[in-house]
Amino acid sequence: MILTKSNRKDINIDDEFSQKINSGKINEMLILVPTNRKIRDLKKNIISSAPGQTTGKLNLETIGTLSTKLLLNDSEVRGTILSEAAASVLLNQSFQEVKLVYFSSYKDKIPSGTLDRIKNVISEYKKHGIMPETLRNEIQKLEGSEKLKAEDIASIYEKYRGKFNGLGVKEIGDIYSQLNNIDFGDFYIRFRELYPAVNLIIVHGFDEFTSPEIEILNSTSEIDGTELFISFDYFAYNQLIFSHLDRCYEKLESKGFHGIKDLSKSFHNKFQTSIREKLFEINAGNKIQGYENSIVKITAPNREKEIELVAKEIKFLITEKKVEPDKICIVFNLVQKYSPVIRDVFSVYKIPINLTDRYSLKISPPVIAIINLLEVLENDYYYRNILRALSGGFLDTAGIQQSNLIRVSSELKIISGYLNWKNSIEGALIQKRDEDDNEFGRLGFNEDEYRKALSDIKKLNSLLNPFDKKLTISEFVEYLTELIFKLNIPIKLIKTGDDRVEENVKAVIWNEATYFF
Protein backbone atom coordinates (compact mmCIF):
# COMPACT_ATOMS: atom_id res chain seq x y z
CA MET A 1 0.00 0.00 0.00
CA ILE A 2 1.26 3.48 -0.93
CA LEU A 3 0.10 6.44 1.18
CA THR A 4 0.68 10.06 0.20
CA LYS A 5 -0.72 13.59 0.25
CA SER A 6 0.20 14.03 -3.41
CA ASN A 7 -2.46 14.50 -6.09
CA ARG A 8 -1.06 11.60 -8.07
CA LYS A 9 -3.33 8.65 -8.74
CA ASP A 10 -0.54 6.08 -8.90
CA ILE A 11 3.23 5.72 -8.65
CA ASN A 12 5.90 3.24 -9.69
CA ILE A 13 8.56 3.67 -7.03
CA ASP A 14 10.95 1.36 -8.90
CA ASP A 15 10.79 3.62 -11.97
CA GLU A 16 11.17 6.77 -9.90
CA PHE A 17 14.21 5.29 -8.27
CA SER A 18 15.77 4.20 -11.58
CA GLN A 19 15.18 7.60 -13.16
CA LYS A 20 16.96 9.38 -10.33
CA ILE A 21 19.98 7.06 -10.61
CA ASN A 22 20.18 7.10 -14.42
CA SER A 23 19.88 10.89 -14.57
CA GLY A 24 22.53 11.37 -11.88
CA LYS A 25 19.99 13.06 -9.61
CA ILE A 26 19.93 10.59 -6.73
CA ASN A 27 20.59 13.56 -4.40
CA GLU A 28 17.01 14.68 -5.15
CA MET A 29 15.65 11.64 -3.31
CA LEU A 30 15.48 11.03 0.45
CA ILE A 31 14.77 7.46 1.54
CA LEU A 32 13.65 6.66 5.10
CA VAL A 33 13.94 3.06 6.32
CA PRO A 34 13.34 1.45 9.75
CA THR A 35 16.90 0.54 10.81
CA ASN A 36 20.57 1.30 10.20
CA ARG A 37 20.94 -2.24 8.92
CA LYS A 38 18.38 -1.46 6.22
CA ILE A 39 20.42 1.62 5.32
CA ARG A 40 23.53 -0.50 4.81
CA ASP A 41 21.66 -3.07 2.72
CA LEU A 42 19.97 -0.42 0.59
CA LYS A 43 23.21 1.48 0.05
CA LYS A 44 24.88 -1.73 -1.14
CA ASN A 45 21.99 -2.45 -3.51
CA ILE A 46 22.03 1.08 -4.93
CA ILE A 47 25.76 0.97 -5.61
CA SER A 48 25.55 -2.49 -7.20
CA SER A 49 22.61 -1.40 -9.38
CA ALA A 50 24.73 1.30 -10.97
CA PRO A 51 28.08 -0.38 -11.81
CA GLY A 52 30.61 2.03 -13.23
CA GLN A 53 28.36 5.02 -12.55
CA THR A 54 28.70 7.83 -10.06
CA THR A 55 25.59 7.64 -7.91
CA GLY A 56 26.04 11.01 -6.22
CA LYS A 57 25.04 11.73 -2.64
CA LEU A 58 22.79 9.03 -1.16
CA ASN A 59 20.28 10.48 1.28
CA LEU A 60 19.46 7.40 3.36
CA GLU A 61 18.12 7.86 6.89
CA THR A 62 16.04 6.29 9.60
CA ILE A 63 13.38 8.47 11.19
CA GLY A 64 15.67 8.57 14.23
CA THR A 65 18.78 9.76 12.36
CA LEU A 66 16.74 12.25 10.33
CA SER A 67 15.20 13.67 13.53
CA THR A 68 18.59 13.90 15.23
CA LYS A 69 20.09 15.80 12.29
CA LEU A 70 17.11 18.15 12.15
CA LEU A 71 17.28 18.93 15.88
CA LEU A 72 21.02 18.88 16.63
CA ASN A 73 24.09 20.02 14.76
CA ASP A 74 27.21 17.85 14.51
CA SER A 75 28.94 19.38 17.53
CA GLU A 76 25.85 18.91 19.72
CA VAL A 77 25.30 15.25 18.80
CA ARG A 78 28.55 13.98 20.28
CA GLY A 79 27.84 15.06 23.83
CA THR A 80 24.05 14.95 23.80
CA ILE A 81 22.95 11.45 22.75
CA LEU A 82 23.41 9.14 25.72
CA SER A 83 24.66 5.59 25.27
CA GLU A 84 22.66 2.64 26.59
CA ALA A 85 25.29 1.94 29.24
CA ALA A 86 25.18 5.50 30.57
CA ALA A 87 21.37 5.47 30.45
CA SER A 88 21.40 2.29 32.55
CA VAL A 89 23.51 4.08 35.16
CA LEU A 90 21.00 6.95 35.35
CA LEU A 91 18.10 4.50 35.59
CA ASN A 92 19.83 2.60 38.38
CA GLN A 93 20.32 5.87 40.26
CA SER A 94 16.65 6.72 39.72
CA PHE A 95 15.70 3.31 41.06
CA GLN A 96 17.60 4.00 44.27
CA GLU A 97 16.19 7.50 44.77
CA VAL A 98 12.43 6.82 44.70
CA LYS A 99 10.16 5.13 47.20
CA LEU A 100 9.11 1.78 45.71
CA VAL A 101 6.42 -0.73 46.61
CA TYR A 102 6.27 -3.39 43.90
CA PHE A 103 10.05 -3.31 43.36
CA SER A 104 10.93 -2.72 47.02
CA SER A 105 12.82 -6.03 47.27
CA TYR A 106 15.24 -4.74 44.61
CA LYS A 107 16.04 -1.52 46.46
CA ASP A 108 19.62 -2.50 47.32
CA LYS A 109 20.55 -4.11 44.00
CA ILE A 110 18.28 -4.45 41.00
CA PRO A 111 19.09 -7.40 38.69
CA SER A 112 20.57 -6.25 35.39
CA GLY A 113 17.89 -8.12 33.41
CA THR A 114 15.08 -6.33 35.25
CA LEU A 115 16.88 -3.00 34.84
CA ASP A 116 17.23 -3.55 31.08
CA ARG A 117 13.57 -4.45 30.71
CA ILE A 118 12.44 -1.33 32.59
CA LYS A 119 14.83 0.82 30.54
CA ASN A 120 13.43 -0.63 27.32
CA VAL A 121 9.87 0.01 28.51
CA ILE A 122 10.64 3.63 29.39
CA SER A 123 12.48 4.15 26.09
CA GLU A 124 9.42 2.86 24.22
CA TYR A 125 7.18 5.17 26.26
CA LYS A 126 9.36 8.08 25.13
CA LYS A 127 9.24 7.00 21.48
CA HIS A 128 5.44 6.84 21.66
CA GLY A 129 5.21 10.22 23.38
CA ILE A 130 3.92 8.73 26.66
CA MET A 131 4.99 10.83 29.64
CA PRO A 132 4.94 9.90 33.38
CA GLU A 133 1.77 11.96 33.90
CA THR A 134 0.07 9.97 31.12
CA LEU A 135 0.95 6.77 32.94
CA ARG A 136 -0.44 8.08 36.22
CA ASN A 137 -3.74 8.86 34.54
CA GLU A 138 -3.96 5.30 33.24
CA ILE A 139 -2.98 3.73 36.58
CA GLN A 140 -6.49 4.26 37.97
CA LYS A 141 -7.78 1.65 35.53
CA LEU A 142 -5.53 -1.05 37.01
CA GLU A 143 -5.82 -3.17 40.13
CA GLY A 144 -3.65 -5.20 42.48
CA SER A 145 0.00 -5.89 41.68
CA GLU A 146 -0.27 -4.41 38.16
CA LYS A 147 -1.31 -1.08 39.67
CA LEU A 148 1.62 -1.15 42.14
CA LYS A 149 4.04 -2.01 39.34
CA ALA A 150 2.73 0.82 37.14
CA GLU A 151 3.00 3.31 40.02
CA ASP A 152 6.62 2.32 40.64
CA ILE A 153 7.52 2.58 36.94
CA ALA A 154 5.85 6.01 36.70
CA SER A 155 7.90 7.23 39.69
CA ILE A 156 11.14 5.79 38.30
CA TYR A 157 10.36 7.26 34.86
CA GLU A 158 9.72 10.70 36.36
CA LYS A 159 13.02 10.69 38.25
CA TYR A 160 14.86 9.26 35.22
CA ARG A 161 13.43 11.95 32.96
CA GLY A 162 14.48 14.61 35.43
CA LYS A 163 18.07 13.38 35.34
CA PHE A 164 18.09 13.58 31.54
CA ASN A 165 16.77 17.14 31.66
CA GLY A 166 19.28 18.12 34.34
CA LEU A 167 22.24 16.79 32.36
CA GLY A 168 20.97 18.06 29.02
CA VAL A 169 21.23 14.61 27.42
CA LYS A 170 18.71 12.79 25.26
CA GLU A 171 17.42 9.49 23.99
CA ILE A 172 15.67 9.15 20.62
CA GLY A 173 12.25 9.60 22.29
CA ASP A 174 13.43 12.97 23.66
CA ILE A 175 14.61 13.93 20.16
CA TYR A 176 11.17 13.15 18.73
CA SER A 177 9.40 15.17 21.42
CA GLN A 178 11.56 18.27 21.04
CA LEU A 179 11.53 18.17 17.24
CA ASN A 180 7.73 18.03 17.19
CA ASN A 181 7.60 21.10 19.42
CA ILE A 182 9.55 23.41 17.12
CA ASP A 183 7.81 25.85 14.78
CA PHE A 184 7.15 24.50 11.26
CA GLY A 185 9.03 27.43 9.73
CA ASP A 186 12.09 26.40 11.73
CA PHE A 187 11.51 22.76 10.73
CA TYR A 188 11.40 23.80 7.05
CA ILE A 189 14.64 25.80 7.27
CA ARG A 190 16.46 22.95 9.03
CA PHE A 191 15.26 20.43 6.45
CA ARG A 192 16.31 22.55 3.48
CA GLU A 193 19.74 23.20 4.99
CA LEU A 194 20.28 19.44 5.13
CA TYR A 195 18.56 18.45 1.87
CA PRO A 196 18.46 21.48 -0.47
CA ALA A 197 17.87 19.40 -3.64
CA VAL A 198 15.38 16.81 -2.32
CA ASN A 199 12.02 16.74 -4.11
CA LEU A 200 11.04 13.09 -3.57
CA ILE A 201 10.80 11.34 -0.19
CA ILE A 202 10.22 7.58 -0.01
CA VAL A 203 9.36 5.98 3.34
CA HIS A 204 10.02 2.28 2.81
CA GLY A 205 9.96 -0.93 4.82
CA PHE A 206 7.81 0.17 7.77
CA ASP A 207 4.74 -1.65 9.02
CA GLU A 208 4.00 0.69 11.94
CA PHE A 209 4.76 4.19 13.19
CA THR A 210 4.57 5.72 16.65
CA SER A 211 2.51 8.87 17.15
CA PRO A 212 5.61 11.14 17.30
CA GLU A 213 6.95 9.52 14.12
CA ILE A 214 3.66 10.22 12.33
CA GLU A 215 3.94 13.87 13.38
CA ILE A 216 7.48 14.03 11.98
CA LEU A 217 6.38 12.41 8.70
CA ASN A 218 3.46 14.82 8.52
CA SER A 219 5.75 17.84 8.92
CA THR A 220 8.15 16.42 6.33
CA SER A 221 5.28 15.90 3.88
CA GLU A 222 4.44 19.63 4.11
CA ILE A 223 7.85 20.75 2.78
CA ASP A 224 7.23 22.82 -0.37
CA GLY A 225 8.60 21.31 -3.57
CA THR A 226 8.60 17.73 -2.29
CA GLU A 227 6.36 14.69 -2.57
CA LEU A 228 6.34 12.06 0.16
CA PHE A 229 5.21 8.47 -0.38
CA ILE A 230 4.88 5.86 2.35
CA SER A 231 5.18 2.21 1.37
CA PHE A 232 3.07 0.81 4.21
CA ASP A 233 2.85 -2.94 4.79
CA TYR A 234 -0.88 -3.03 5.50
CA PHE A 235 -3.63 -5.19 4.01
CA ALA A 236 -7.04 -4.06 5.19
CA TYR A 237 -8.89 -7.22 4.11
CA ASN A 238 -7.21 -9.60 6.56
CA GLN A 239 -8.06 -8.24 9.99
CA LEU A 240 -6.64 -11.28 11.78
CA ILE A 241 -3.12 -10.27 10.72
CA PHE A 242 -3.29 -6.52 10.18
CA SER A 243 -5.89 -5.24 12.66
CA HIS A 244 -3.16 -4.10 15.06
CA LEU A 245 -2.19 -1.53 12.40
CA ASP A 246 -5.68 -0.05 12.10
CA ARG A 247 -5.00 2.78 14.55
CA CYS A 248 -1.73 3.66 12.84
CA TYR A 249 -3.47 3.69 9.44
CA GLU A 250 -6.29 5.82 10.82
CA LYS A 251 -3.81 8.34 12.29
CA LEU A 252 -2.10 8.66 8.91
CA GLU A 253 -5.49 9.15 7.26
CA SER A 254 -6.37 11.85 9.79
CA LYS A 255 -3.25 13.76 8.70
CA GLY A 256 -4.44 13.78 5.10
CA PHE A 257 -2.59 10.74 3.78
CA HIS A 258 -4.54 8.58 1.36
CA GLY A 259 -3.88 5.42 -0.62
CA ILE A 260 -2.89 5.43 -4.29
CA LYS A 261 -2.24 2.65 -6.77
CA ASP A 262 1.18 1.00 -6.56
CA LEU A 263 2.52 0.22 -10.04
CA SER A 264 5.81 -1.16 -8.75
CA LYS A 265 6.73 -4.78 -9.12
CA SER A 266 5.27 -6.60 -6.13
CA PHE A 267 7.70 -7.19 -3.28
CA HIS A 268 5.66 -10.26 -2.38
CA ASN A 269 5.80 -13.54 -4.26
CA LYS A 270 2.76 -15.72 -4.80
CA PHE A 271 3.20 -17.57 -1.50
CA GLN A 272 3.60 -14.35 0.51
CA THR A 273 0.56 -12.83 -1.17
CA SER A 274 -1.51 -15.92 -0.31
CA ILE A 275 -0.42 -15.70 3.32
CA ARG A 276 -1.25 -11.98 3.55
CA GLU A 277 -4.71 -12.51 2.10
CA LYS A 278 -5.79 -15.81 3.65
CA LEU A 279 -3.79 -16.72 6.76
CA PHE A 280 -6.11 -17.52 9.71
CA GLU A 281 -9.18 -16.75 7.59
CA ILE A 282 -9.50 -20.16 5.94
CA ASN A 283 -11.12 -23.29 7.32
CA ALA A 284 -9.95 -26.90 7.10
CA GLY A 285 -11.77 -27.43 3.82
CA ASN A 286 -10.27 -24.38 2.15
CA LYS A 287 -6.53 -24.66 2.68
CA ILE A 288 -3.90 -22.77 0.72
CA GLN A 289 -2.81 -25.22 -1.96
CA GLY A 290 0.31 -25.76 -4.02
CA TYR A 291 3.09 -25.41 -1.46
CA GLU A 292 3.21 -28.89 0.10
CA ASN A 293 6.57 -29.73 -1.53
CA SER A 294 8.15 -26.39 -0.58
CA ILE A 295 7.80 -26.81 3.18
CA VAL A 296 9.85 -29.53 4.90
CA LYS A 297 9.79 -30.32 8.60
CA ILE A 298 12.91 -31.64 10.29
CA THR A 299 13.53 -32.64 13.89
CA ALA A 300 16.71 -32.76 15.96
CA PRO A 301 17.53 -34.15 19.42
CA ASN A 302 19.03 -30.87 20.67
CA ARG A 303 19.80 -27.29 19.71
CA GLU A 304 23.36 -28.01 18.58
CA LYS A 305 22.28 -30.80 16.23
CA GLU A 306 19.45 -28.62 14.91
CA ILE A 307 21.91 -25.89 13.90
CA GLU A 308 24.23 -28.47 12.33
CA LEU A 309 21.37 -29.73 10.14
CA VAL A 310 20.55 -26.15 9.16
CA ALA A 311 24.22 -25.47 8.35
CA LYS A 312 24.44 -28.58 6.17
CA GLU A 313 21.31 -27.58 4.26
CA ILE A 314 22.70 -24.08 3.68
CA LYS A 315 26.02 -25.53 2.56
CA PHE A 316 24.14 -27.71 0.07
CA LEU A 317 22.16 -24.74 -1.26
CA ILE A 318 25.30 -22.65 -1.71
CA THR A 319 27.60 -25.29 -3.19
CA GLU A 320 25.16 -27.45 -5.18
CA LYS A 321 22.26 -25.15 -5.99
CA LYS A 322 24.50 -22.07 -6.41
CA VAL A 323 22.25 -19.94 -4.19
CA GLU A 324 23.82 -16.63 -3.13
CA PRO A 325 24.38 -16.54 0.67
CA ASP A 326 22.57 -13.19 1.01
CA LYS A 327 19.44 -14.77 -0.48
CA ILE A 328 19.14 -17.25 2.39
CA CYS A 329 17.25 -16.27 5.54
CA ILE A 330 16.90 -18.28 8.75
CA VAL A 331 14.17 -17.27 11.21
CA PHE A 332 14.18 -18.17 14.91
CA ASN A 333 11.55 -17.66 17.55
CA LEU A 334 14.09 -16.65 20.21
CA VAL A 335 17.41 -16.14 18.48
CA GLN A 336 19.23 -15.27 21.74
CA LYS A 337 19.19 -18.93 22.77
CA TYR A 338 20.76 -19.95 19.48
CA SER A 339 23.30 -17.15 18.90
CA PRO A 340 26.41 -18.75 20.48
CA VAL A 341 25.70 -22.09 18.78
CA ILE A 342 25.10 -20.42 15.41
CA ARG A 343 28.39 -18.52 15.60
CA ASP A 344 30.37 -21.64 16.49
CA VAL A 345 28.74 -24.07 14.05
CA PHE A 346 28.62 -21.66 11.10
CA SER A 347 32.27 -20.83 11.70
CA VAL A 348 33.15 -24.53 11.46
CA TYR A 349 31.16 -24.85 8.22
CA LYS A 350 32.69 -21.58 6.93
CA ILE A 351 29.27 -20.06 6.25
CA PRO A 352 29.16 -16.22 6.27
CA ILE A 353 26.37 -14.90 8.48
CA ASN A 354 24.72 -11.61 9.32
CA LEU A 355 23.19 -12.43 12.71
CA THR A 356 20.52 -9.94 13.75
CA ASP A 357 21.13 -10.39 17.44
CA ARG A 358 23.07 -8.18 19.77
CA TYR A 359 26.57 -9.41 20.41
CA SER A 360 26.90 -9.58 24.18
CA LEU A 361 29.75 -7.37 25.36
CA LYS A 362 30.32 -9.66 28.33
CA ILE A 363 31.87 -12.21 25.94
CA SER A 364 33.81 -9.67 23.85
CA PRO A 365 37.58 -10.17 24.44
CA PRO A 366 38.62 -6.49 24.04
CA VAL A 367 35.82 -5.29 26.32
CA ILE A 368 36.69 -7.95 28.90
CA ALA A 369 40.34 -6.86 28.74
CA ILE A 370 39.49 -3.17 29.30
CA ILE A 371 37.09 -3.92 32.15
CA ASN A 372 39.63 -6.25 33.77
CA LEU A 373 42.17 -3.44 33.66
CA LEU A 374 39.76 -0.96 35.28
CA GLU A 375 38.95 -3.57 37.92
CA VAL A 376 42.61 -3.51 38.98
CA LEU A 377 41.98 -0.01 40.28
CA GLU A 378 38.49 -0.85 41.55
CA ASN A 379 39.86 -3.72 43.68
CA ASP A 380 43.01 -1.83 44.76
CA TYR A 381 45.57 -3.79 42.74
CA TYR A 382 44.45 -7.23 43.86
CA TYR A 383 46.98 -9.63 42.36
CA ARG A 384 44.33 -11.81 40.67
CA ASN A 385 42.88 -8.77 38.89
CA ILE A 386 46.35 -7.84 37.67
CA LEU A 387 46.82 -11.37 36.36
CA ARG A 388 43.51 -11.27 34.47
CA ALA A 389 44.10 -7.76 33.11
CA LEU A 390 47.54 -8.52 31.69
CA SER A 391 46.79 -11.93 30.21
CA GLY A 392 44.04 -11.04 27.71
CA GLY A 393 46.27 -10.27 24.73
CA PHE A 394 44.39 -7.14 23.67
CA LEU A 395 46.34 -4.66 25.81
CA ASP A 396 49.69 -3.23 24.74
CA THR A 397 50.94 -2.52 28.26
CA ALA A 398 54.38 -1.16 27.31
CA GLY A 399 56.33 -4.23 28.30
CA ILE A 400 54.71 -4.91 31.68
CA GLN A 401 55.58 -8.52 32.56
CA GLN A 402 52.64 -10.06 34.40
CA SER A 403 54.51 -13.32 35.15
CA ASN A 404 57.31 -11.40 36.90
CA LEU A 405 54.81 -9.28 38.85
CA ILE A 406 52.93 -12.33 40.06
CA ARG A 407 56.16 -14.12 41.00
CA VAL A 408 57.35 -11.12 43.05
CA SER A 409 53.93 -10.81 44.72
CA SER A 410 54.17 -14.48 45.72
CA GLU A 411 57.67 -14.12 47.14
CA LEU A 412 56.77 -10.99 49.11
CA LYS A 413 53.24 -12.24 49.95
CA ILE A 414 51.60 -9.17 48.38
CA ILE A 415 47.83 -9.56 48.07
CA SER A 416 46.59 -6.10 47.13
CA GLY A 417 47.02 -2.36 47.62
CA TYR A 418 49.12 -0.17 45.31
CA LEU A 419 51.10 1.33 48.19
CA ASN A 420 51.62 -2.16 49.59
CA TRP A 421 53.04 -3.30 46.24
CA LYS A 422 55.30 -0.26 45.99
CA ASN A 423 56.50 -0.22 49.60
CA SER A 424 57.06 -3.99 49.78
CA ILE A 425 59.21 -4.08 46.65
CA GLU A 426 61.14 -0.94 47.58
CA GLY A 427 61.68 -2.36 51.07
CA ALA A 428 63.05 -5.61 49.67
CA LEU A 429 65.47 -3.70 47.44
CA ILE A 430 66.65 -1.54 50.37
CA GLN A 431 67.08 -4.62 52.54
CA LYS A 432 69.13 -6.25 49.78
CA ARG A 433 71.53 -3.30 49.73
CA ASP A 434 71.83 -3.04 53.51
CA GLU A 435 72.35 -6.69 54.36
CA ASP A 436 75.55 -8.57 53.69
CA ASP A 437 74.32 -12.10 54.31
CA ASN A 438 73.06 -14.49 51.61
CA GLU A 439 69.50 -14.81 52.81
CA PHE A 440 67.96 -13.30 49.70
CA GLY A 441 70.19 -15.33 47.46
CA ARG A 442 68.87 -18.48 49.08
CA LEU A 443 65.36 -17.25 48.42
CA GLY A 444 66.16 -16.81 44.74
CA PHE A 445 66.14 -13.02 45.02
CA ASN A 446 66.92 -11.33 41.70
CA GLU A 447 67.43 -7.58 42.02
CA ASP A 448 66.71 -6.91 38.32
CA GLU A 449 63.41 -8.76 38.54
CA TYR A 450 62.37 -6.76 41.58
CA ARG A 451 63.32 -3.48 39.92
CA LYS A 452 61.34 -4.53 36.85
CA ALA A 453 58.33 -5.38 39.05
CA LEU A 454 58.56 -1.98 40.76
CA SER A 455 58.77 -0.22 37.39
CA ASP A 456 55.80 -2.21 36.06
CA ILE A 457 53.51 -1.57 39.02
CA LYS A 458 54.27 2.14 38.65
CA LYS A 459 53.45 1.97 34.92
CA LEU A 460 50.16 0.27 35.75
CA ASN A 461 49.39 2.97 38.30
CA SER A 462 50.23 5.68 35.75
CA LEU A 463 47.72 4.17 33.28
CA LEU A 464 44.95 3.96 35.85
CA ASN A 465 45.64 7.08 37.89
CA PRO A 466 43.29 9.34 35.84
CA PHE A 467 40.36 7.17 36.96
CA ASP A 468 41.26 7.32 40.66
CA LYS A 469 38.79 10.16 41.39
CA LYS A 470 35.16 11.06 40.83
CA LEU A 471 34.48 11.76 37.16
CA THR A 472 31.58 13.09 35.14
CA ILE A 473 30.34 10.95 32.24
CA SER A 474 32.13 13.14 29.68
CA GLU A 475 35.37 13.07 31.71
CA PHE A 476 35.20 9.30 31.99
CA VAL A 477 34.68 8.95 28.23
CA GLU A 478 37.61 11.30 27.58
CA TYR A 479 39.98 9.38 29.86
CA LEU A 480 38.75 6.04 28.58
CA THR A 481 39.43 7.18 25.00
CA GLU A 482 42.96 8.19 25.95
CA LEU A 483 43.52 4.86 27.70
CA ILE A 484 42.27 2.87 24.70
CA PHE A 485 44.72 4.63 22.39
CA LYS A 486 47.59 4.44 24.90
CA LEU A 487 47.10 0.67 24.96
CA ASN A 488 47.05 0.55 21.12
CA ILE A 489 43.74 -1.31 21.22
CA PRO A 490 42.52 -0.03 17.81
CA ILE A 491 45.59 -1.50 16.11
CA LYS A 492 45.27 -4.73 18.08
CA LEU A 493 41.62 -5.08 17.02
CA ILE A 494 42.34 -5.06 13.30
CA LYS A 495 45.46 -7.22 13.54
CA THR A 496 43.91 -10.18 15.35
CA GLY A 497 43.48 -12.02 12.06
CA ASP A 498 40.45 -14.04 13.18
CA ASP A 499 36.90 -13.97 11.83
CA ARG A 500 35.61 -11.74 14.64
CA VAL A 501 37.48 -8.58 13.73
CA GLU A 502 34.24 -6.76 12.88
CA GLU A 503 32.59 -7.82 16.14
CA ASN A 504 35.62 -6.74 18.16
CA VAL A 505 35.76 -3.36 16.42
CA LYS A 506 32.03 -2.79 16.96
CA ALA A 507 32.41 -3.72 20.65
CA VAL A 508 34.78 -0.78 21.20
CA ILE A 509 33.53 1.74 18.66
CA TRP A 510 33.41 5.50 18.67
CA ASN A 511 30.64 7.01 16.62
CA GLU A 512 29.58 10.61 16.25
CA ALA A 513 27.54 10.44 19.44
CA THR A 514 29.28 8.35 22.08
CA TYR A 515 30.85 5.03 23.02
CA PHE A 516 28.64 1.99 22.67
CA PHE A 517 30.54 0.19 25.37
Secondary structure, 3 states (H helix, E strand, C coil): CEEECCCCCEECHHHHHHHHHHCCCHHHEEEECCCHHHHHHHHHHHHHHCCCCCCCCCEEECHHHHHHHHHCCHHHHHHHECCHHHHHHHHHHHHHHCCCCCCHHHCCCCCHHHHHHHHHHHHHHHHCCCCHHHHHHHHCCCCHHHHHHHHHHHHHHHHHHHHHHHHCCECHHHHHHHHHCCCHHHHHHHHHHHCCCCCEEEEEEECCCCHHHHHHHHHHHCCCCCEEEEEECCCCCCHHHHHHHHHHHHHHHHCCCEEEEECCCCCCCHHHHHHHHHCCCCCCCCCCCCCHHHCCCCCCCCHHHHHHHHHHHHHHHHHCCCCCHHHCCCCCCCHHHCHHHHHHHHHHCCCCCCCCCCCCHHHCHHHHHHHHHHHHHHCCCCHHHHHHHHCCCCCCCCCCCHHHHHHHHHHCCCCCCHHHHHHHHHHHHHHHHHCCCCHHHHCCCCHHHHHHHHHHHHHHHHHHHHHCCCCCHHHHHHHHHHHHHHCCHHHHHHCCCCCCHHHHHHHCCECCCCECC
